[in-house]
């Protein structure tokens, strides 16, 4: 992940938070890893972390990174990790094998990948109805200084102190829980900054930003009585492929097999 400069949302701490959130929620889905490695004691050369979720009779296959709560908008949050083009081809082959092994109709929807992702390109070539679409994202703008005096902190204790008041603005209990847990985890490793404009202990506006060296990804927040302003971000691609020819034609069993 580090060698490929994967974003915070495609690295271990974020994926761990997603797995923890899923473990606490019934019917949240089944996480799956597809790994390319020369041998089991070595370091993987490629990997994809996915989630399989049932939607009626269909299995929906998505990236694990966006399975639990909001991801920072404005840039591709997901990655299909591969060291080079050859490993990307092998990873695509493994992903195609996974899709072929599912015992029900399935919908593949891998969103939030970077332009030119080699694994997505190789996988789309293996899927009869695979389609890659590109869309421009919108990122949050940190203009809290226009609202009033801003408190900015990376102190985990201060982040934890403000989180209940911030997440109370979210209506979904699951989203609130994911925001709290993920912000606390990343604050503990120095990868979250909180900016807040407050009236005493009441936040008027706030923004959580994910940090990775010099990379800043505004993640979640609100303005004074309204959403934060947005601007155009980087393009992102989505690979989709619906189920086809389902149910499969049953195979005729031989008389010996029938017995």
C-alpha positions in Angstrom: 0.0 0.0 0.0 2.8 2.4 0.9 4.9 1.5 -2.2 1.9 2.3 -4.4 1.1 5.5 -2.5 -2.4 4.3 -1.8 -4.7 6.9 -0.2 -5.6 6.7 3.5 -8.9 5.2 2.6 -7.2 2.2 0.9 -4.8 1.4 3.7 -4.9 -0.8 6.8 -6.3 1.5 9.5 -9.3 2.6 7.3 -10.0 -1.0 6.2 -9.8 -2.2 9.8 -12.3 0.4 10.8 -14.7 -0.8 8.0 -14.3 -4.4 9.1 -15.0 -3.5 12.8 -18.1 -1.5 11.8 -19.3 -4.5 9.7 -18.7 -7.0 12.5 -21.0 -4.9 14.7 -23.9 -4.8 12.1 -26.0 -7.8 11.2 -26.2 -8.7 7.5 -23.6 -6.1 6.6 -21.9 -8.4 4.1 -19.0 -10.8 3.8 -15.5 -9.3 3.3 -13.3 -11.1 0.7 -9.7 -10.7 -0.3 -8.3 -11.7 -3.7 -4.5 -12.0 -3.4 -1.7 -12.6 -5.8 1.5 -14.0 -4.2 4.4 -16.1 -5.2 4.1 -18.2 -2.0 2.1 -17.8 1.2 5.2 -16.8 3.3 6.0 -13.9 0.9 4.8 -10.4 0.4 1.7 -10.1 -1.8 2.2 -8.7 -5.3 -1.4 -7.7 -5.8 -4.6 -7.6 -3.7 -8.2 -6.5 -3.8 -10.3 -6.0 -0.7 -14.0 -6.4 -1.5 -17.4 -6.8 0.2 -20.2 -9.2 -0.9 -23.7 -8.1 0.0 -27.0 -9.7 -0.7 -29.7 -7.5 -2.2 -32.7 -9.8 -2.7 -31.6 -12.6 -5.0 -28.5 -10.7 -6.1 -25.0 -10.5 -4.7 -23.5 -7.0 -5.0 -19.7 -6.9 -5.2 -18.1 -3.6 -4.1 -14.8 -2.3 -2.8 -14.4 -2.7 1.0 -13.2 0.8 1.6 -16.6 2.5 1.0 -18.7 -0.2 2.7 -19.4 1.4 6.1 -19.6 5.2 6.0 -18.7 8.3 4.2 -15.4 8.5 2.3 -13.6 11.8 1.6 -15.0 13.2 -1.7 -12.9 14.9 -4.4 -10.4 12.1 -5.3 -10.5 8.4 -5.9 -10.7 6.6 -2.5 -10.3 3.1 -3.7 -7.5 1.0 -5.1 -7.0 -2.4 -6.7 -3.4 -2.9 -5.5 -0.9 -4.3 -8.0 2.9 -3.8 -8.3 2.9 -3.8 -12.1 0.9 -4.5 -15.2 1.6 -8.3 -15.0 0.4 -8.5 -11.5 -2.7 -6.4 -12.4 -3.5 -9.0 -15.0 -3.2 -11.8 -12.6 -5.4 -9.9 -10.0 -8.0 -9.4 -12.7 -8.0 -13.1 -13.5 -8.5 -13.9 -9.8 -11.4 -11.4 -9.6 -13.0 -12.9 -12.6 -12.7 -16.4 -10.9 -14.3 -15.0 -7.8 -17.3 -13.6 -9.8 -17.6 -17.0 -11.6 -17.7 -18.9 -8.3 -20.8 -17.0 -6.9 -23.9 -19.2 -6.8 -26.4 -16.5 -7.4 -27.0 -13.5 -9.8 -24.4 -10.8 -9.1 -23.7 -7.2 -9.8 -20.2 -5.9 -9.8 -19.8 -2.2 -8.9 -16.3 -1.1 -8.2 -16.5 2.7 -7.8 -13.9 5.3 -6.8 -10.9 4.0 -8.7 -8.2 6.2 -10.3 -8.1 6.9 -14.0 -6.2 4.2 -16.0 -6.4 1.6 -13.3 -4.7 -1.4 -14.9 -6.6 -4.1 -13.0 -10.0 -2.5 -13.8 -9.0 -2.3 -17.5 -7.9 -6.0 -17.5 -11.0 -7.1 -15.6 -13.4 -5.2 -17.9 -11.8 -7.0 -20.9 -12.7 -10.4 -19.3 -16.3 -9.5 -18.6 -18.9 -9.7 -21.4 -20.8 -6.6 -20.2 -18.1 -4.9 -18.2 -18.3 -1.1 -18.5 -15.8 1.5 -17.3 -17.3 5.0 -16.8 -15.6 8.2 -15.7 -17.1 11.0 -13.6 -15.7 14.2 -12.1 -15.8 14.2 -8.3 -16.5 17.2 -6.1 -14.4 17.9 -3.0 -15.2 19.8 0.2 -13.8 23.3 0.6 -12.2 24.3 3.9 -13.5 27.9 4.1 -14.3 27.9 7.8 -12.2 31.0 8.4 -15.0 32.9 6.7 -17.4 31.8 9.4 -15.4 32.8 12.5 -12.4 32.0 14.6 -11.3 28.4 13.9 -9.9 25.9 16.3 -7.6 23.5 14.5 -6.3 20.4 16.3 -4.8 17.0 15.8 -4.8 16.2 19.5 -6.7 12.9 19.8 -8.2 14.0 23.1 -9.6 17.2 21.6 -10.9 15.3 18.6 -12.6 12.8 20.9 -14.1 15.6 23.0 -15.8 17.3 20.0 -16.9 14.1 18.2 -20.2 13.5 20.0 -21.4 17.0 19.2 -20.3 16.8 15.6 -21.7 13.3 14.8 -25.0 14.2 16.4 -25.8 16.0 13.2 -25.9 12.6 11.4 -29.3 10.9 11.4 -28.1 7.3 10.9 -26.8 5.5 14.0 -24.5 3.3 11.8 -22.9 6.3 10.1 -22.4 8.1 13.5 -20.7 5.0 14.9 -18.4 4.7 11.9 -17.4 8.4 12.0 -16.6 8.3 15.7 -14.6 5.0 15.5 -12.7 5.9 12.3 -11.9 9.5 13.4 -10.6 8.3 16.8 -8.4 5.6 15.1 -6.9 8.0 12.6 -6.5 10.7 15.2 -4.5 8.2 17.4 -2.0 7.8 14.5 -1.9 11.5 13.5 -3.9 11.2 10.4 -6.9 13.4 11.3 -7.2 17.2 11.7 -10.3 18.7 13.3 -11.3 22.3 12.4 -14.3 23.7 14.3 -16.0 27.1 14.7 -17.7 27.0 18.0 -20.1 29.0 20.2 -18.9 27.8 23.6 -19.3 24.1 23.4 -21.7 24.2 20.5 -20.1 23.7 17.0 -21.4 26.1 14.4 -19.3 24.6 11.6 -16.7 21.8 11.5 -14.5 19.8 9.2 -12.6 16.5 9.6 -9.7 16.2 7.3 -7.7 13.0 6.6 -3.9 13.6 6.5 -1.1 11.6 4.8 2.1 13.5 4.8 1.4 16.7 2.7 -1.8 15.2 1.3 -5.0 16.7 2.8 -8.4 15.1 2.1 -11.4 17.0 3.5 -13.6 14.2 4.7 -16.8 15.2 6.5 -18.3 18.3 8.0 -20.9 21.0 7.9 -21.2 24.8 7.5 -23.2 27.2 9.5 -26.7 25.8 9.1 -25.8 24.3 5.6 -23.5 21.9 3.9 -19.9 22.9 3.2 -19.1 24.4 -0.2 -17.7 22.1 -2.8 -15.6 22.5 -5.9 -14.5 20.2 -8.8 -12.2 17.4 -7.7 -10.3 14.7 -9.6 -11.9 12.2 -12.0 -12.7 8.8 -10.8 -13.8 5.6 -12.6 -16.4 3.0 -11.9 -16.4 -0.6 -13.3 -19.8 -2.2 -13.4 -20.9 -5.6 -14.8 -24.4 -7.1 -14.3 -25.2 -10.7 -14.1 -26.2 -12.3 -17.4 -27.5 -15.7 -18.6 -28.9 -16.4 -15.1 -29.9 -19.0 -14.0 -27.2 -21.0 -15.8 -28.4 -23.9 -18.0 -28.4 -27.0 -15.8 -26.0 -29.7 -16.8 -27.4 -33.1 -17.6 -26.1 -35.7 -15.2 -25.0 -39.0 -16.5 -26.9 -42.1 -15.5 -24.0 -43.2 -13.3 -23.8 -39.9 -11.5 -27.6 -40.0 -11.0 -27.3 -43.3 -9.3 
